Amino acid sequence: MKDELEFRWMTMNDIDAVLTVEQESFSVPWKRVAFENELTVNQFAKYLLLVKDEEVIGYCGLWLIMDEAHVTNIAILPKLRGQKLGERLMKKVLELAEDAGARTVTLEVRVSNDIARSLYKKLGFLDGGIRKNYYTDNQEDALVMWVELR
């Protein structure tokens, strides 16, 4: 049987699977309550899942506010990285953001994360400013990047 990839919006039933991706991907992973709040309280938040053979293998959080979108986080299971899955997920997120009326998309990325920065540049993102000491685990700076969709 062929491996099937699908995109779908996250629901409360997906939180455990997303937490697995989150915990394997980040030194300071979000907790369950953060995702619960994103899905139930934050009217601007949407989370797109990348699913392979019914397993959540990646996700991307997006806040859609007026004509601007902000990527909160994006992750692919470490064992599946290097297969352009993050690129496919990010392209889909940009497409959905544009469909929802966003004209620009912004995000923060660790200044040391060359792989992610390279992907974002490939997708048209430009360097913006620096957020000093943005990451709580090691006070690393974040590079703000943005792209115009229209």
C-alpha positions in Angstrom: 0.0 0.0 0.0 1.3 3.5 -0.9 2.1 5.9 1.8 -0.6 8.6 1.8 0.0 12.1 3.1 -2.9 14.3 4.0 -3.4 17.7 5.6 -6.2 18.4 8.0 -7.1 20.8 10.8 -6.2 19.8 14.3 -9.0 19.0 16.8 -8.9 18.3 20.5 -8.6 14.6 19.8 -5.2 15.3 18.1 -3.5 16.9 21.1 -1.7 13.7 22.3 -0.3 13.1 18.8 0.8 16.7 18.5 2.4 16.6 21.9 4.5 13.7 20.8 5.8 15.7 17.8 6.3 18.7 20.0 8.2 16.9 22.7 10.5 15.2 20.2 11.2 18.5 18.4 11.7 21.2 20.9 13.9 21.7 24.0 11.1 23.6 25.6 7.9 22.0 24.3 4.5 23.5 24.7 2.3 21.8 27.3 -1.1 20.3 26.7 -2.9 23.3 28.2 -1.3 25.6 25.6 -2.7 23.6 22.7 -6.1 23.3 24.5 -6.2 27.1 24.8 -5.2 27.6 21.2 -8.1 25.4 20.0 -10.7 26.6 22.5 -9.9 30.2 23.5 -7.7 31.8 20.8 -10.2 32.7 18.0 -7.3 33.5 15.6 -5.5 30.1 16.0 -5.6 27.2 13.5 -3.3 24.2 13.5 -2.7 22.2 10.3 -1.6 18.6 10.7 0.5 16.5 8.3 -0.8 13.0 8.6 0.8 9.9 7.0 -1.0 6.5 7.2 -3.3 8.0 9.9 -0.3 9.1 12.1 0.3 12.7 12.9 3.9 13.3 11.7 4.0 17.1 11.7 2.0 20.2 12.4 2.0 23.9 12.0 0.3 26.6 14.1 -1.0 29.7 12.5 -2.7 32.8 13.8 -4.8 34.6 11.2 -5.5 38.2 12.2 -7.1 40.4 9.6 -4.8 40.3 6.6 -1.7 39.0 8.5 -0.8 35.5 9.5 1.8 34.5 12.1 3.4 31.0 12.2 3.5 30.1 15.9 5.4 26.8 15.5 6.1 24.1 12.9 7.6 20.6 13.5 8.1 17.3 11.8 8.9 14.1 13.7 12.7 14.0 13.8 12.8 10.4 12.3 11.1 11.8 9.2 13.1 14.9 8.6 15.1 15.4 5.4 12.3 14.3 3.2 10.9 17.7 2.3 7.9 17.2 4.5 8.4 20.5 6.3 8.5 22.2 3.0 5.3 20.6 1.9 3.6 21.5 5.2 4.8 25.1 5.0 3.7 25.5 1.4 0.2 24.3 2.3 0.1 26.7 5.3 1.0 29.6 3.0 -1.6 28.6 0.5 -4.3 28.3 3.2 -3.2 31.6 4.8 -3.6 33.3 1.4 -7.0 31.7 0.8 -8.1 33.0 4.2 -7.2 36.6 3.1 -3.7 37.0 4.6 -1.4 39.3 2.6 1.7 38.6 4.7 3.0 35.8 6.9 5.6 36.3 9.7 7.5 33.9 12.0 10.4 33.8 14.3 13.3 31.3 13.9 16.4 30.7 16.0 19.3 32.5 14.5 21.3 29.2 14.7 18.6 27.2 12.8 20.2 27.2 9.3 18.0 24.4 8.0 14.7 26.2 8.8 16.1 29.6 7.7 17.1 28.1 4.4 13.6 26.6 3.9 11.9 29.9 4.7 14.2 31.8 2.3 13.4 29.2 -0.4 9.7 30.0 0.1 10.3 33.7 -0.3 10.7 34.8 3.3 12.9 37.8 3.9 14.9 38.7 7.0 13.3 41.3 9.3 14.5 42.2 12.7 16.0 40.4 15.6 14.2 39.6 18.9 17.0 39.5 21.5 17.0 36.7 24.0 13.7 35.3 22.6 14.2 31.6 23.4 13.8 30.8 27.1 16.0 27.7 27.1 19.2 29.4 26.2 18.3 33.1 25.5 19.1 32.7 21.9 18.0 35.5 19.6 15.2 35.0 17.1 15.2 36.2 13.5 11.9 37.6 12.5 11.1 36.7 8.9 8.2 37.6 6.7 6.8 37.0 3.2 4.2 38.8 1.1 1.6 36.5 -0.4 0.1 38.9 -2.9 
